[in-house]
Amino acid sequence: MGVGGCLALPWRCLVVLCLRLLFLVPAGVPVRSGDATFPKAMDNVTVRQGESATLRCSVDNRVTRVAWLNRSSILYAGNDKWCLDPRVVLLANTKTQYSIQIQDVDVYDEGPYTCSVQTDNHPKTSRVHLIVQVSPKIIDISPDISINEGGNVSLTCIATGRPDPTITWRHISPKAVGFISEDEYLEITGITREQSGEYECSASNDVSAPVVQRVKVTVNYPPYISDAKSTGVPVGQKGILLCEASAVPSANFQWYKDDKRLAEGQKGLKVENKAFFSRLTFFNVSEQDYGNYTCVASNQLGNTNASMILYGEQGSGNQPGRGNG
């Protein structure tokens, strides 16, 4: 709508006022650039949403009547306010300047404003364009997503602002360098586990600081055993076999000796499972404990295993003991 809205006056009063402004408000003669015989209004005015816009029109002693208009609505005529909008106030009506202010500017205030003056019974006009800038705002962004490794990911970030904001995507990762997309949409084909993590959308238009929001991308993949070493322990001592595995979701671990599964709470043993490793502890190693052990790591996407040997210290010092299934 914009500022404006004429006062609801009795018809007789309205007729009188309209006759009074008849010589002032007609289309008049548009001011040409460089017309030194007519004091011009200021150039285009650019303000941010919520700020105040001041519209100034320079006048001199030849001017007998002045008015500010917004499109077809009269805002002020001389000292008389013609609009209902309380945000519009008269700042100056002097021999050299005729100025109004629009407070708490919004986007619907944007547009042309006209300073109309009458000199020597010849009305003329000068126009200024109010430009309203709006800080960027992200209005729609993809939710967090979980996807299996090798799948395709499409992320969306929609933002508004005036001027239109520039949107960029970047991967929040120590290994990531620079932006990975300068568009509302980010497409990742055949995603890998290294591409999991947070992705940040930034919207900027130089009106204010950029606004950012993040999307978490979880990449699911089957377990991979990264460490499983054989261990030498003397009889009667404490021994530990460790199995480390990475997986999303976290792996479930199981231990076997030969083909027999080892249960938690079995006498002389303790199985401790964490998100990324499993530890098999022997509190008092005996000859019967020596032998081949297998760690199995599994989740919904698959499983893998690795073998290792618990051996006596008197045996070969560096026995092989790792394999991946």
C-alpha positions as CSV (number, residue, x, y, z in Angstrom):
1,M,0.0,0.0,0.0
2,G,2.6,2.6,1.0
3,V,2.2,5.7,3.0
4,G,-0.8,7.9,2.2
5,G,-4.5,7.7,2.8
6,C,-6.2,11.1,2.6
7,L,-8.1,12.5,5.5
8,A,-11.8,11.9,5.6
9,L,-13.0,15.5,5.6
10,P,-16.5,17.0,5.1
11,W,-17.2,17.5,1.4
12,R,-17.3,21.3,1.5
13,C,-13.9,21.4,3.3
14,L,-12.5,18.9,0.8
15,V,-13.7,21.0,-2.1
16,V,-12.0,24.1,-0.7
17,L,-8.8,22.3,-0.1
18,C,-8.8,20.7,-3.5
19,L,-9.4,24.1,-5.1
20,R,-6.6,25.5,-3.0
21,L,-4.2,22.8,-4.3
22,L,-5.5,22.9,-7.9
23,F,-2.5,25.0,-9.0
24,L,-0.1,22.9,-7.1
25,V,-0.9,19.2,-7.5
26,P,-1.6,18.8,-11.3
27,A,0.8,16.8,-13.3
28,G,2.7,20.0,-13.9
29,V,5.9,20.3,-15.9
30,P,8.4,17.5,-15.1
31,V,11.8,18.8,-14.1
32,R,14.5,18.1,-16.5
33,S,18.0,17.2,-15.4
34,G,20.1,20.3,-15.3
35,D,17.1,22.7,-15.0
36,A,18.8,25.3,-12.8
37,T,15.6,27.4,-12.6
38,F,14.0,24.8,-10.3
39,P,15.4,23.5,-7.0
40,K,15.4,19.7,-7.3
41,A,14.5,17.1,-4.7
42,M,17.3,14.9,-3.5
43,D,18.4,11.8,-5.4
44,N,17.1,8.3,-4.8
45,V,16.9,7.5,-1.1
46,T,18.0,4.0,0.2
47,V,17.2,2.9,3.7
48,R,16.9,-0.4,5.5
49,Q,13.7,-1.8,6.7
50,G,12.8,-0.4,10.1
51,E,14.9,2.8,9.7
52,S,13.6,6.3,9.0
53,A,13.7,7.9,5.5
54,T,14.1,11.6,5.1
55,L,12.9,13.2,1.9
56,R,14.3,16.7,1.2
57,C,13.3,19.2,-1.4
58,S,15.3,22.4,-1.8
59,V,13.3,25.6,-2.3
60,D,13.9,29.3,-2.5
61,N,12.0,32.6,-2.1
62,R,10.3,32.2,-5.5
63,V,8.3,29.2,-4.1
64,T,4.8,30.1,-2.9
65,R,3.3,26.6,-2.3
66,V,4.8,23.2,-1.7
67,A,3.6,19.6,-1.2
68,W,4.9,16.1,-1.0
69,L,3.0,13.3,-2.7
70,N,3.3,9.5,-2.8
71,R,2.0,8.3,-6.1
72,S,-1.5,9.9,-6.2
73,S,-1.8,10.6,-2.5
74,I,-1.0,13.9,-0.9
75,L,1.2,13.5,2.2
76,Y,1.8,17.1,3.2
77,A,0.7,20.4,1.6
78,G,2.6,23.2,3.3
79,N,2.2,22.6,7.0
80,D,-1.0,20.6,6.6
81,K,-0.9,16.8,6.9
82,W,-3.1,15.0,4.5
83,C,-2.2,11.4,5.2
84,L,-3.4,9.3,8.1
85,D,-0.1,7.4,8.6
86,P,1.4,8.5,11.9
87,R,4.8,7.5,10.7
88,V,4.9,10.4,8.2
89,V,6.0,13.7,9.9
90,L,7.0,17.1,8.7
91,L,10.7,17.9,9.4
92,A,11.2,21.3,7.8
93,N,9.2,23.9,6.0
94,T,11.6,26.9,5.6
95,K,12.6,29.3,2.9
96,T,15.3,26.8,1.7
97,Q,14.0,23.4,2.5
98,Y,10.8,21.4,2.6
99,S,11.4,17.9,4.2
100,I,9.3,15.1,5.5
101,Q,10.3,11.9,7.3
102,I,8.8,8.4,7.0
103,Q,9.6,6.4,10.2
104,D,9.9,2.7,10.6
105,V,10.0,2.2,6.8
106,D,8.7,-1.1,5.4
107,V,8.8,-2.6,1.9
108,Y,5.4,-1.3,0.9
109,D,6.7,2.3,1.3
110,E,9.1,1.8,-1.6
111,G,8.3,3.7,-4.7
112,P,8.2,7.2,-6.2
113,Y,7.6,10.4,-4.1
114,T,7.0,13.7,-5.6
115,C,7.9,17.2,-4.4
116,S,5.5,19.7,-6.1
117,V,6.1,23.4,-5.9
118,Q,4.5,26.5,-7.4
119,T,6.6,29.5,-8.6
120,D,5.2,32.4,-10.5
121,N,2.0,30.5,-10.9
122,H,3.8,27.7,-12.8
123,P,3.6,24.3,-10.9
124,K,6.5,22.0,-11.4
125,T,7.5,18.7,-9.9
126,S,10.6,16.7,-8.9
127,R,10.6,13.0,-8.1
128,V,12.7,10.9,-5.8
129,H,12.5,7.1,-5.5
130,L,12.6,5.5,-2.1
131,I,14.4,2.1,-2.1
132,V,13.9,-0.1,0.9
133,Q,16.5,-2.7,1.7
134,V,15.7,-5.8,3.7
135,S,18.1,-8.0,5.6
136,P,18.3,-11.6,4.4
137,K,16.2,-14.3,6.0
138,I,16.3,-18.0,5.5
139,I,12.6,-19.1,5.2
140,D,13.1,-22.7,4.2
141,I,15.9,-25.2,4.6
142,S,16.2,-29.0,4.3
143,P,15.9,-31.0,7.5
144,D,18.7,-33.1,8.9
145,I,19.1,-36.2,6.7
146,S,20.4,-39.8,7.2
147,I,21.5,-41.7,4.0
148,N,23.4,-44.8,3.2
149,E,26.9,-44.4,1.7
150,G,26.7,-44.2,-2.1
151,G,23.3,-42.5,-2.2
152,N,22.5,-39.1,-3.6
153,V,21.8,-36.0,-1.4
154,S,19.8,-32.9,-2.4
155,L,19.8,-29.9,0.0
156,T,17.7,-26.8,-0.4
157,C,18.1,-23.3,1.2
158,I,15.5,-20.6,0.3
159,A,16.1,-17.0,1.5
160,T,14.4,-13.7,1.0
161,G,15.8,-10.1,1.2
162,R,16.1,-6.9,-0.8
163,P,18.2,-7.0,-2.8
164,D,18.0,-10.8,-3.4
165,P,20.5,-12.5,-1.2
166,T,23.4,-14.6,-2.5
167,I,23.2,-18.1,-1.1
168,T,26.3,-20.3,-0.6
169,W,26.8,-23.8,0.9
170,R,29.9,-25.1,2.6
171,H,30.9,-28.3,4.4
172,I,31.9,-27.7,8.0
173,S,34.9,-30.0,8.0
174,P,38.6,-29.5,8.7
175,K,39.3,-30.9,5.3
176,A,36.8,-28.8,3.4
177,V,38.1,-25.8,1.5
178,G,36.0,-22.9,0.4
179,F,32.4,-23.1,-0.8
180,I,31.0,-26.2,-2.4
181,S,28.0,-24.5,-3.9
182,E,26.9,-21.0,-4.7
183,D,23.3,-21.8,-5.3
184,E,20.1,-22.5,-3.4
185,Y,20.5,-26.2,-4.1
186,L,23.4,-28.5,-3.2
187,E,23.6,-31.8,-5.0
188,I,25.9,-34.6,-3.8
189,T,26.1,-37.7,-6.0
190,G,27.4,-40.9,-4.5
191,I,28.0,-39.5,-1.1
192,T,30.9,-41.0,0.9
193,R,31.5,-41.3,4.7
194,E,34.0,-38.5,4.5
195,Q,31.3,-36.2,3.3
196,S,29.2,-36.6,6.4
197,G,28.8,-33.8,8.9
198,E,27.2,-30.4,9.0
199,Y,26.5,-28.3,5.9
200,E,26.1,-24.6,6.4
201,C,23.8,-22.4,4.3
202,S,24.7,-18.7,4.3
203,A,22.5,-15.9,2.8
204,S,23.9,-12.4,2.4
205,N,23.1,-9.2,0.6
206,D,25.3,-6.6,2.3
207,V,22.4,-5.1,4.1
208,S,23.4,-6.7,7.4
209,A,25.5,-9.6,8.6
210,P,24.9,-12.9,6.7
211,V,22.4,-15.3,8.2
212,V,23.4,-18.9,8.5
213,Q,21.7,-22.2,9.2
214,R,23.1,-25.8,9.3
215,V,21.9,-29.2,8.1
216,K,23.4,-32.3,9.5
217,V,24.0,-35.1,7.0
218,T,24.6,-38.6,8.5
219,V,26.2,-41.1,6.2
220,N,25.5,-44.7,7.1
221,Y,28.1,-47.4,6.3
222,P,28.9,-51.0,7.3
223,P,31.6,-51.7,9.9
224,Y,35.3,-51.6,9.1
225,I,37.7,-53.1,11.6
226,S,40.7,-50.7,11.8
227,D,42.7,-52.4,14.6
228,A,42.9,-56.0,15.9
229,K,46.3,-57.2,17.1
230,S,47.5,-60.4,18.6
231,T,48.8,-60.2,22.1
232,G,51.4,-62.2,24.1
233,V,50.7,-62.7,27.8
234,P,52.4,-65.0,30.4
235,V,50.4,-67.5,32.4
236,G,48.8,-66.0,35.4
237,Q,48.9,-62.4,34.1
238,K,46.1,-60.1,32.8
239,G,45.6,-60.1,29.1
240,I,43.6,-57.9,26.8
241,L,42.5,-58.3,23.1
242,L,41.2,-55.1,21.5
243,C,39.0,-54.8,18.4
244,E,38.4,-51.3,17.0
245,A,35.8,-50.7,14.3
246,S,34.2,-47.6,12.7
247,A,30.6,-47.8,11.5
248,V,27.4,-45.8,11.3
249,P,25.2,-46.7,13.0
250,S,27.7,-47.9,15.7
251,A,28.7,-51.6,15.4
252,N,27.6,-54.4,17.7
253,F,30.5,-56.6,18.7
254,Q,30.7,-60.4,19.3
255,W,33.7,-62.5,20.3
256,Y,34.4,-66.1,19.4
257,K,37.1,-68.6,20.3
258,D,37.4,-71.0,17.5
259,D,33.6,-71.5,16.7
260,K,32.4,-70.9,20.2
261,R,30.8,-67.5,21.1
262,L,32.1,-65.9,24.3
263,A,29.4,-64.6,26.6
264,E,29.6,-61.6,29.0
265,G,30.1,-62.8,32.5
266,Q,31.9,-66.0,31.6
267,K,34.3,-66.9,34.4
268,G,37.6,-65.2,34.2
269,L,36.5,-63.0,31.2
270,K,35.0,-59.6,30.7
271,V,33.6,-58.2,27.4
272,E,33.4,-54.4,27.3
273,N,31.6,-53.0,24.2
274,K,31.8,-49.3,23.3
275,A,30.7,-47.3,20.2
276,F,33.9,-47.8,18.3
277,F,35.7,-50.7,20.1
278,S,35.3,-53.9,22.0
279,R,37.7,-55.1,24.7
280,L,38.1,-58.7,25.8
281,T,39.9,-59.0,29.1
282,F,41.4,-62.1,30.7
283,F,42.0,-61.6,34.4
284,N,44.2,-64.6,35.0
285,V,45.5,-66.1,31.8
286,S,45.8,-69.9,31.7
287,E,47.1,-72.3,29.1
288,Q,43.5,-73.0,28.0
289,D,43.0,-69.3,27.1
290,Y,45.7,-69.3,24.5
291,G,44.5,-69.7,20.9
292,N,42.7,-68.0,18.1
293,Y,40.0,-65.4,18.7
294,T,37.6,-63.7,16.3
295,C,36.0,-60.3,16.6
296,V,32.8,-59.8,14.6
297,A,31.4,-56.2,14.1
298,S,28.0,-55.8,12.6
299,N,25.2,-53.2,12.0
300,Q,22.1,-53.0,9.8
301,L,24.3,-52.5,6.7
302,G,26.6,-55.5,7.0
303,N,29.3,-57.2,9.1
304,T,33.0,-57.9,9.1
305,N,35.5,-59.8,11.3
306,A,39.1,-60.0,12.3
307,S,41.1,-62.8,13.9
308,M,43.8,-62.4,16.5
309,I,45.9,-64.7,18.7
310,L,46.4,-64.8,22.4
311,Y,49.7,-66.5,22.9
312,G,52.3,-67.1,25.6
313,E,55.3,-64.9,26.0
314,Q,57.6,-67.8,25.4
315,G,56.2,-68.2,21.9
316,S,57.1,-66.3,18.8
317,G,57.3,-62.6,19.8
318,N,55.7,-61.2,16.6
319,Q,53.0,-63.5,15.5
320,P,50.6,-62.4,12.7
321,G,47.1,-61.9,14.0
322,R,45.0,-59.7,11.9
323,G,42.6,-60.2,9.1
324,N,39.4,-58.7,7.7
325,G,36.4,-60.5,6.6
